[in-house]
Amino acid sequence: MNDRIKRLSEQVSGQISGYFELAAGSIAGRHHQLVGKNNQDAFYTVRTDSETIAVVCDGCSSGMHSEIGAKLGTRWVADAIAQTLCRVPESQLLLNDNFWQNVQQQVLVKLQALAQDMGGCTFQLVQDYFLFTIVGALVTPAGAAVFSLGDGVMAINGQIFHSGPFPNNAPPYLAYQLLDRSLAGVKSFQVQVHQQLPVEKVETILIGTDGVVDLMTLSDRRLPGKSETVGPIEQFWQEDCYFRNSDAVRRRLALINRELTRPDWQERRIVKQSGLLRDDTTLVAIRRKERLAVSA
């Protein structure tokens, strides 16, 4: 850790959360709505005096109850990061692969214990409940990072990173390691850090499930029943409304995915307009709200 980051850590240790604000939301995609499935995405955020953690998970669509794994996954990944932060020297944060391996192992231990408590066939339990992708962001006095295991979208300061898609639409789900321990040594089954920056250089961060990929292609499309367009992905970290109202992101996503029916009197028929987001869509935006004062 260089001297500049060390000085920054000393200045803002215990108060980093005061410099950043969050906005988040999640909606079920059109395909899941049509077949009566739950939203299989989830998000979870943790803000303490010394760190901000955000995680989104996307449950496998073919899993009968993978929304359960996604919800547990967001919390367990965030909690594992927070617990690991308490145990490792600040100089090792983000930079040490052992940090992320420790996080993964904590989550796997919890998944294994839950599978044993549930009983039955472990293979079937994993397939039905525990397959989920992971995308996250971590901000600490030592630096900030975006990471993933599986597919999704990340952005730092407007620079966008994609993880996936993967061959045959089969992401490397973390829980596969419960079925095949040899996968623990395979790089694609490890958390990948896509970008990390000194915290004083971070202005905005966005993380999202793969539904955000579709959202990003819709910027010029009109909202169902309106003349207004969907707008660019940048709106979610640029516009104040999303940070002032904790439900604003979900409302916007719901508006984009609204299904409308209206009568066509001339043709004597009912016209149906479908929502624009076919897949479950979840995002968390983080942005700076106060400048860190760092001396040269």
C-alpha positions as CSV (number, residue, x, y, z in Angstrom):
1,M,0.0,0.0,0.0
2,N,1.6,3.3,-1.0
3,D,2.0,6.2,1.3
4,R,-0.8,8.3,-0.3
5,I,-3.4,5.6,0.4
6,K,-1.9,5.1,3.9
7,R,-2.4,8.7,4.7
8,L,-5.9,8.6,3.3
9,S,-6.7,5.6,5.4
10,E,-5.5,7.4,8.5
11,Q,-7.6,10.4,7.6
12,V,-10.9,8.7,6.9
13,S,-10.7,5.5,8.9
14,G,-14.0,5.1,10.8
15,Q,-15.9,7.5,8.5
16,I,-15.7,6.3,4.9
17,S,-19.4,5.6,4.7
18,G,-20.1,9.3,5.1
19,Y,-18.5,10.1,1.7
20,F,-20.7,7.7,-0.4
21,E,-24.4,7.2,-1.0
22,L,-26.3,4.2,-2.5
23,A,-29.3,3.6,-4.7
24,A,-30.6,0.1,-5.6
25,G,-33.6,-1.7,-7.1
26,S,-34.7,-5.0,-8.6
27,I,-37.6,-6.2,-10.7
28,A,-38.8,-9.5,-12.2
29,G,-38.2,-9.9,-15.9
30,R,-41.0,-10.3,-18.5
31,H,-40.3,-14.0,-19.0
32,H,-40.6,-14.8,-15.4
33,Q,-43.8,-12.7,-15.0
34,L,-45.4,-14.6,-17.9
35,V,-44.8,-18.0,-16.3
36,G,-45.5,-16.9,-12.8
37,K,-42.0,-17.2,-11.5
38,N,-40.5,-15.1,-8.7
39,N,-37.8,-12.6,-9.3
40,Q,-34.6,-14.7,-9.0
41,D,-32.3,-11.7,-8.5
42,A,-31.4,-10.2,-5.2
43,F,-29.2,-7.4,-3.8
44,Y,-27.8,-6.6,-0.4
45,T,-25.8,-3.6,0.9
46,V,-23.7,-3.1,4.0
47,R,-22.5,0.3,5.2
48,T,-20.3,0.7,8.3
49,D,-18.1,3.5,9.4
50,S,-15.2,2.0,7.5
51,E,-16.6,0.3,4.5
52,T,-19.4,0.1,1.9
53,I,-20.2,-3.3,0.4
54,A,-22.8,-4.0,-2.3
55,V,-23.6,-7.5,-3.8
56,V,-26.1,-8.6,-6.4
57,C,-26.8,-12.2,-7.2
58,D,-28.7,-13.8,-10.1
59,G,-30.3,-17.2,-9.5
60,C,-30.1,-19.8,-12.2
61,S,-33.3,-19.7,-14.2
62,S,-33.6,-23.4,-14.5
63,G,-33.5,-23.8,-10.7
64,M,-36.8,-24.4,-9.1
65,H,-36.1,-22.1,-6.1
66,S,-32.9,-20.4,-7.0
67,E,-34.2,-17.1,-5.7
68,I,-33.5,-18.5,-2.3
69,G,-29.9,-19.1,-3.0
70,A,-29.6,-15.6,-4.6
71,K,-31.0,-13.9,-1.5
72,L,-28.8,-15.9,0.9
73,G,-25.8,-15.4,-1.4
74,T,-26.0,-11.6,-1.4
75,R,-26.1,-11.6,2.4
76,W,-23.5,-14.3,3.0
77,V,-21.0,-12.8,0.5
78,A,-21.4,-9.3,2.0
79,D,-21.1,-10.7,5.5
80,A,-18.0,-12.8,4.6
81,I,-16.3,-9.7,3.1
82,A,-17.1,-7.7,6.3
83,Q,-15.8,-10.4,8.5
84,T,-12.7,-10.9,6.5
85,L,-12.0,-7.1,6.5
86,C,-11.9,-7.4,10.3
87,R,-9.2,-10.0,10.3
88,V,-6.7,-9.1,7.6
89,P,-4.1,-6.2,7.7
90,E,-5.4,-3.2,5.7
91,S,-2.3,-3.4,3.4
92,Q,-3.7,-6.7,2.1
93,L,-7.2,-5.5,1.3
94,L,-8.2,-6.0,-2.3
95,L,-4.7,-6.8,-3.4
96,N,-4.4,-10.3,-1.9
97,D,-6.0,-13.3,-3.7
98,N,-6.2,-15.0,-0.3
99,F,-8.7,-12.3,0.8
100,W,-11.2,-13.4,-1.9
101,Q,-10.5,-17.1,-1.4
102,N,-11.4,-16.6,2.2
103,V,-14.6,-14.9,1.3
104,Q,-15.6,-17.7,-1.0
105,Q,-14.8,-20.4,1.5
106,Q,-16.9,-18.8,4.1
107,V,-19.9,-18.8,1.8
108,L,-19.3,-22.4,0.7
109,V,-19.1,-23.5,4.3
110,K,-22.6,-22.0,4.9
111,L,-24.0,-23.5,1.8
112,Q,-22.6,-26.9,2.7
113,A,-24.1,-26.7,6.2
114,L,-27.5,-25.6,4.9
115,A,-27.5,-28.5,2.4
116,Q,-26.7,-31.0,5.2
117,D,-29.5,-29.5,7.4
118,M,-32.0,-29.7,4.5
119,G,-31.2,-33.4,3.9
120,G,-31.7,-35.3,0.7
121,C,-29.6,-35.4,-2.4
122,T,-26.9,-32.7,-2.4
123,F,-26.8,-32.6,-6.2
124,Q,-30.5,-31.9,-6.4
125,L,-30.4,-29.3,-3.6
126,V,-27.6,-27.5,-5.4
127,Q,-29.5,-27.5,-8.7
128,D,-32.7,-26.4,-7.2
129,Y,-31.6,-23.8,-4.6
130,F,-27.9,-22.8,-4.7
131,L,-26.9,-21.8,-8.2
132,F,-26.4,-18.0,-8.3
133,T,-23.9,-15.6,-9.9
134,I,-22.1,-12.9,-7.8
135,V,-21.3,-9.3,-8.7
136,G,-20.1,-6.9,-6.1
137,A,-18.4,-3.7,-5.1
138,L,-16.3,-2.9,-2.1
139,V,-15.2,0.6,-0.9
140,T,-12.7,0.9,2.0
141,P,-10.1,3.5,3.1
142,A,-7.5,1.2,1.4
143,G,-9.3,1.3,-2.0
144,A,-12.3,0.3,-4.0
145,A,-12.9,-2.7,-6.2
146,V,-15.6,-4.3,-8.4
147,F,-15.6,-8.1,-8.6
148,S,-17.7,-11.0,-9.9
149,L,-18.1,-14.8,-10.1
150,G,-20.4,-15.4,-13.0
151,D,-22.0,-13.0,-15.4
152,G,-23.0,-9.4,-14.8
153,V,-22.1,-5.8,-15.3
154,M,-19.9,-3.4,-13.4
155,A,-18.8,0.2,-13.9
156,I,-16.3,2.4,-12.1
157,N,-16.3,6.1,-13.0
158,G,-18.3,5.3,-16.1
159,Q,-16.0,2.6,-17.4
160,I,-18.1,-0.5,-17.9
161,F,-16.9,-4.1,-17.5
162,H,-18.8,-7.1,-18.5
163,S,-18.4,-10.6,-17.0
164,G,-19.8,-13.2,-19.4
165,P,-21.8,-14.3,-21.3
166,F,-20.4,-17.9,-20.9
167,P,-20.6,-20.8,-23.3
168,N,-24.0,-22.5,-23.4
169,N,-25.3,-19.8,-21.0
170,A,-23.7,-21.8,-18.2
171,P,-21.9,-19.4,-15.7
172,P,-19.4,-20.8,-13.3
173,Y,-21.6,-20.9,-10.2
174,L,-19.8,-21.0,-6.9
175,A,-22.0,-23.8,-5.5
176,Y,-20.7,-26.2,-8.2
177,Q,-17.7,-26.5,-5.8
178,L,-20.0,-28.4,-3.4
179,L,-20.3,-31.1,-6.1
180,D,-16.7,-31.1,-7.4
181,R,-14.0,-29.9,-5.1
182,S,-11.4,-29.8,-7.9
183,L,-13.2,-26.7,-9.3
184,A,-11.7,-24.8,-6.4
185,G,-8.5,-24.6,-8.3
186,V,-10.1,-23.5,-11.6
187,K,-9.7,-19.7,-12.3
188,S,-13.1,-19.2,-13.7
189,F,-14.6,-20.5,-10.5
190,Q,-12.8,-17.9,-8.4
191,V,-13.8,-14.3,-7.7
192,Q,-12.4,-12.1,-10.4
193,V,-11.5,-8.5,-9.5
194,H,-12.1,-6.4,-12.6
195,Q,-10.9,-3.0,-11.4
196,Q,-9.5,-1.5,-8.3
197,L,-8.7,2.1,-7.5
198,P,-7.5,4.3,-4.6
199,V,-10.6,5.4,-2.9
200,E,-9.9,9.1,-3.5
201,K,-10.2,8.4,-7.3
202,V,-13.6,6.8,-7.1
203,E,-16.6,8.9,-8.1
204,T,-19.2,6.4,-9.1
205,I,-19.7,2.6,-9.1
206,L,-22.5,0.5,-10.6
207,I,-23.0,-3.2,-10.3
208,G,-25.8,-5.2,-11.9
209,T,-27.0,-8.7,-12.9
210,D,-27.0,-9.7,-16.5
211,G,-30.5,-8.1,-17.0
212,V,-28.7,-4.8,-17.0
213,V,-27.0,-5.8,-20.3
214,D,-30.5,-5.6,-21.9
215,L,-31.3,-2.4,-20.0
216,M,-28.2,-0.8,-21.5
217,T,-29.4,-1.5,-25.1
218,L,-32.8,0.2,-24.5
219,S,-31.7,3.8,-24.0
220,D,-33.5,5.1,-27.1
221,R,-36.6,3.0,-26.7
222,R,-39.8,4.7,-25.5
223,L,-41.2,3.7,-22.2
224,P,-44.4,1.6,-22.6
225,G,-47.3,4.1,-23.1
226,K,-45.1,7.2,-23.0
227,S,-43.1,9.4,-25.3
228,E,-40.2,9.5,-22.8
229,T,-37.3,7.2,-23.6
230,V,-35.7,4.7,-21.2
231,G,-32.5,6.8,-21.1
232,P,-28.8,5.8,-20.6
233,I,-27.4,3.6,-17.9
234,E,-25.6,6.7,-16.5
235,Q,-28.8,8.1,-15.2
236,F,-28.6,5.7,-12.2
237,W,-25.5,7.2,-10.9
238,Q,-26.0,10.8,-12.2
239,E,-29.6,11.7,-11.2
240,D,-30.3,12.7,-7.6
241,C,-33.8,11.3,-7.5
242,Y,-32.4,7.7,-7.3
243,F,-30.5,8.6,-4.1
244,R,-33.2,10.6,-2.5
245,N,-35.9,7.9,-2.6
246,S,-34.9,4.3,-1.7
247,D,-37.6,2.9,-4.0
248,A,-36.8,5.1,-7.0
249,V,-34.6,2.6,-8.9
250,R,-37.2,-0.1,-8.6
251,R,-39.9,2.2,-9.7
252,R,-37.9,3.2,-12.8
253,L,-37.2,-0.4,-13.7
254,A,-40.9,-1.2,-13.2
255,L,-41.9,1.6,-15.5
256,I,-39.6,0.3,-18.1
257,N,-41.1,-3.1,-17.7
258,R,-44.8,-2.1,-17.5
259,E,-47.2,-4.1,-19.5
260,L,-50.1,-2.1,-21.1
261,T,-53.3,-2.9,-22.8
262,R,-55.4,-0.4,-24.6
263,P,-58.4,-0.6,-27.0
264,D,-58.0,0.1,-30.7
265,W,-61.5,1.3,-31.4
266,Q,-61.0,1.6,-35.1
267,E,-59.8,-2.0,-35.4
268,R,-62.1,-3.2,-32.6
269,R,-59.4,-5.0,-30.8
270,I,-57.2,-4.9,-27.7
271,V,-53.6,-3.9,-28.2
272,K,-51.1,-5.2,-25.8
273,Q,-47.7,-3.6,-25.2
274,S,-45.1,-5.7,-23.3
275,G,-42.5,-4.5,-20.9
276,L,-39.0,-4.1,-22.3
277,L,-36.9,-6.1,-19.8
278,R,-37.2,-9.8,-20.5
279,D,-34.8,-10.9,-17.7
280,D,-34.8,-10.1,-14.0
281,T,-32.9,-6.9,-13.6
282,T,-31.1,-5.7,-10.5
283,L,-28.6,-2.9,-9.9
284,V,-26.9,-1.0,-7.2
285,A,-25.3,2.4,-7.8
286,I,-22.7,4.0,-5.5
287,R,-21.6,7.6,-5.8
288,R,-19.5,10.1,-4.0
289,K,-21.4,12.8,-2.1
290,E,-18.5,14.5,-0.4
291,R,-14.9,15.1,-1.5
292,L,-12.2,13.4,0.4
293,A,-9.5,15.8,1.5
294,V,-6.2,14.3,0.8
295,S,-2.9,16.3,1.0
296,A,-0.2,15.7,-1.5
